[in-house]
Amino acid sequence: MMRRRVDGAAASDSTEGKSGKDKAVKVRARSSWRVWIKWTFLVLCVLYAAPRVIPRLFPAFVQHMVYSHAILWFVDLSRPADLALNHTINMYLSSEEGITLGVWHTVPEHKWKEAQGKDLEWYEKSLGDGSPVFIYLHANMHNRAAPHRIGVANLLSSLGYHAVVMDYRGFGDSTGEPTENGLITDSLYLYHWVKVRSKDSLVIIWGHSIGTLVATNTAVKLQEQGNPADGVMIEGAFTDAINEKYGPPFTWFYLKFPWYFFSAPPKESKRAESNADNLKKMRTPLLILHSEDDQVVPFTMAQELYSTAKSAPNLKEQVKLISFDGSLGYRHNGLYRDPALPGILREFVQSLIS
């Protein structure tokens, strides 16, 4: 009898032990859930608050992220020959006090041998040799050493044209921070610098992506100054549809970043005009290039800009749209590879001469 009581007591103790362990497991489970909920709430609060605080405390950080201008592609931009641009000179120009712009000037290919070992003075004088000069205004990513920009410079050079490719303020090795009006100021300065040296040579502005806004704003301002460009090309250009949905020109590029929905882009006293508004005013011959598979700017925007330009009384017959089939896979940056592009450029230049 005594043994049965002892066995019963042991069984009771074992049951109580198991019950205690189960309670401890449940407590730990509840505790871990509380900790997880607390940390999740804390992280959400940080994600919500940080985008509101960072742009105000560190506006330059936002500009760096939007324009991606600090990336140097691990190259020395002062040595274009390292990138097989051995008929190109690097120079630094000052568009205004405190702003230094890195610029490459690639001469026509037929001057390749003559260009070897030549200094800046020789390159400057070569701008007046009668060959057309293209000022290339790039997009918001990276700098003048990006592969497709080198491709454009080589293409223009092979056709017997000068290519002048600038990094806006804050891009590449240029000083300062990029702003809408700052980019346009840089473009205007470079145009005047080239125009003084090019004499009677054609000077054509070629803008790509966000560079199209710089190009059309520059063209309108030059027109207002009584010194219009000879021609304008816009590649991968966008319309007011972007502005109506997301805000004024330039701001839609902020959509790539999660904090856009919590904070506005840096404000400026005066916004740049949109491409559509500029095309309504322009009297400069215009060539629009766009790939039908552009993943950044829909081809429909090029069609809309073409319609706007065609309906503008100042342009009408001076505007042309060239589309590139989506099956070619050029997307946003690859048009320079198209074998038909050299002929398109020659035709456009010839139309300006005639």
N, C-alpha and C positions, 0 to 999 in steps of 0.2 A: 504493500500500500504506500509506504513511504517513497519507494522508487518511482511510482506512478506520479506522485505529487511533484517530485523533483523534475521528472521529465515534462510534466505539464508547465511547471514554472519556466523551464528552459525554453519551451516552445513559445510561451507567452512573451518572454524577453526577446526571442528571435523575431517574432511578429512586430513587436514595438520598434525593434531596431530597423526593420525594413520600412516601416511606416515613417520613421524619422528620416531615413535616407531619402525616401520619396518626397517628403516635405522639403528637404534641403535642395533637392534637384529642382523642384518647382519654384522655390524662392530664387535660386540662381538664374533660372530661365526668365522669371519676371524681371529680375534685376538687369539681365543682359538686354532684354527688350527695352527697358527704360533708358539704358545707356545708349543703345542704338538710336532710339527716337531723339534723345537729347543732342547727340552728335549730328544727326541728320538735320535737325532744326537749326543747329548752330551753323552748319555748312551752308544751308539755304539762306540764312541771314547774311552770311559773309558774301555769298554770290550776289545777293540782292543789293547790299550796301556798297561793296567795293566798286562796282561800275559807276556809282554816283559820286564817290569820293575821289577815285583815282584821276578821272579827267579834269577835275577842278584843282587838285593838288599838283598833278603832273601832266599838264596839257601837251607838253612835248612828247611824252610817252605815247599818247594817242596818235599824234601826227606820225611818229615813227612807225607805229603799227599799221596805220592806214596806207601810208605811201611806201612802206617797205624800203625806204630810201637808204637805210644804213648798211644794207647788205652789199659787200664789195666783191663778191664772187671770188675771193681769195686771189685777186690779181692786182698788179700795180697799174692803176689807171693812167699813170704818167708815162707808161711804156707800151703804147699800142702795138709796137712791133712784136711784142711777146705773143700777140694774138694773130700773127700773120698779117697785120695791117702795116706793112713796111713802106707804104707811101702815104703815111698818116702822121701828123704831128699833134702832140698834146699841148694845149695852152690853157692859161687861166685868165679870165676876163672878170672885170668888176662891174656888175650891173647897177649897183648903188653902194653907198658907204657901208662897209662891213660885210658885203656879200661878194664872194669869189666863186666864179663858175668854172667847172672843168669842162673843156670843149675839145672834141677831136675834129680835125679837118683832113678829110681824105681827098686827094686830088684824082683827076681822071686817070684811068689805068695806063693810057699811052704816055703819061708823064712818070711812070714808075721808075725808070732808070735815072731820069733827070732829078728825081726827088731825093735820091739817096744822099744822105749827109747834109741836106739843106736845112737852113735855120728858119725861124718863124717869119723873118722878113720875106724870104723867098716864097713861102706858102701864102702869105698875105697878098703879095703881088700877083700870084698865080690866079687869084680869084677874079682878076680883071682880064683873063686871057680869052674871054668871049664864050667860054663853056657855061652852060646853065648851072646854077648853084641851088642845091636843095638844102633847106634847113629842116632837119628832122626833129620833131617834138614827140618824145616817147611817152609811154603809159606810166601808171603809178607804181609799177613794181621794178625793183632793182635799179640798174644804172646803165650807162652807155656801153658796158661790156657784155650785156646780155646777148646770147647767141643770135637771136633774130634781128637785133639791131646791128650787129656786125654784118649779118647777111644783107641787110638793106644798104649799108655803106658800100659793101663790095659790089652789089648789084648796080648801084648808081655809078660807081667808079668804072665798072665794065662798059657802061653805056657812054662814057666820055663826059660824065657830069661830076661836079664837086659835091661832096656830102659833108655837111657841117652838123655834127651831132652833139647836143648839149645835155649835161645833167643840170636840171633845175637846182635852185638853192636847196641845200639839205640832202640832195641825192648824190650818191657816189662820193667823190671827194670835194664836192661843192660845199661851201659853208652856209650857215643860216638854217632856218626851219621853213619847210614848205607851207605856203598858204595859196589860196586861189589867186588873189591879186599879185602875190609875189611871183608865181609862175608866169603870169602874163607879163609882168614887168621884165622878167628875165628874157622872155621871148622877144619883146619889143626891142630891148637893148641889143640882143644878138642880131636881129634883123637889120637895125641901123648900122651896126658894126660891119656886117657883111656888105650892105648896100654901098657904103662909102668906098669899099675896096673893090667891089665887083664892076664898077663903072657901068657899062651898058649891058652887061650880062643879065640874063633872066634870073630872077630870084623867086623860087617856089617854096611854099611852106607845106610840109607834109606832117600831119598830126595823126597819131595812133591812139585809139581808146580815149583815155582822159586827155591825151594830147590834142584830140580834136577840139575840145573846148578851148584849150589854150590857142590853137590855131585859128579858130573862127573869131574868138575875141580879139586876137592880135590883128587879124585881117580887117575887122571893122574899125579898130582904133587907127590903124595905118590909113585906112580910107578917110577917116575923119581928119587926119593930119594932112591930107592931100598927098600922101606918098604910098599909094596902094601897092600891094604885092602883085607880081605878075600872074601868079596862079596859086591855088590852094588845093591840096589833096587831103581828104579825111578818110581814114581807114578804121573800121570798127567803131563808128560813131553812134551815139545814142540820142534819144529824143526827149521831149518834155514829159512823155509818159512816165519816165523814171522820176522826174522832178515832182510831178503831181502826186505820185504815190508815196515817195520817200523824202521829198524836200528839194531844196535848190540844187543847182549843179554842184558836182563834186561830192555832196554829202552821201549819195547812194553807195559810194564805195565803203562807207562805214558799216554797211549791212553785213560785211564779212565777219564782223566781230560781235560776240554775244552781248556786249554791254551797250550796243546801239539802242536797244529797246528801253534802256534805263537812263541814258544820258544823250544829250545832243552833241553834235560835232562842234569844234571850236567856232565861235561866232566871229564874223568880220563886219566891218562898218558898211561895206558895199559888196554885194555878191556879184559874181561873174554872170554874164548873160548866157542863156542856154544856146545850144547849137541852132535850134529852130528859130529863135529870135534873131540870131546873128545872120542866118541865111536869108531872112526877110529883108535885111539891110544891105547885104553884100552885093558888090558889083564885080567882084573878082571871079574870073573863070574857075569853075569848081569840078573836081573829079572825086567821086565817091566810090570807094572800094569796100567790099564786104563779102565775107564767106557765108554761105547759106547754113553752114553747120557751126557758126560762132556760138560757143557755149557761154560766153559772157554777155554779149549784146545780141539780142535776136535780130535776124535779118530783116524782119518787118520794120524795124526802126530805120534801117537804111532806106527802105522804100518810102517811109513817111517823110524822111528828110529830103529825099529826091522830089517828092510831090510838093513839099513846101518850097524848095528852091525853084522848081519849075513854075510855080504860081507867083513867085516874086517878080515884080516888074523889072527889077534891075538885072536878074540873072537869065531867066527864060532859056535861050538857046545856048547859054554858056555853061550848062551843067550836064554832067553825064554820070550815070550809075553803071558800074561794072560789078557783076556778081560772079562768085566762084562756086561751082557745084559742090554740094555737101559731101559727095562721095570721094572728093579729093582729100578730105581730112585735114584741111588747113586750120580749121577752128579759129581761134582769136589771134594767134601770133604767126601763122605760117604762110601768109600770102606771098611773101618774098620768094618762096620756092617755086611759084607757078611759072612754067616755061613761057606762058603767054604774056607775063607781066612786062618784060622788056619792051615788047611791041606796043603795049598799052601806054607805057611811059613815053616812048618815042613819039607816038601819035599825039599825046597830050602836049608835049613840049612843042611839037611842030605847029599845033593849033594856036599856041601862044605867040609863036613867031609870025605866023601868017595873019 
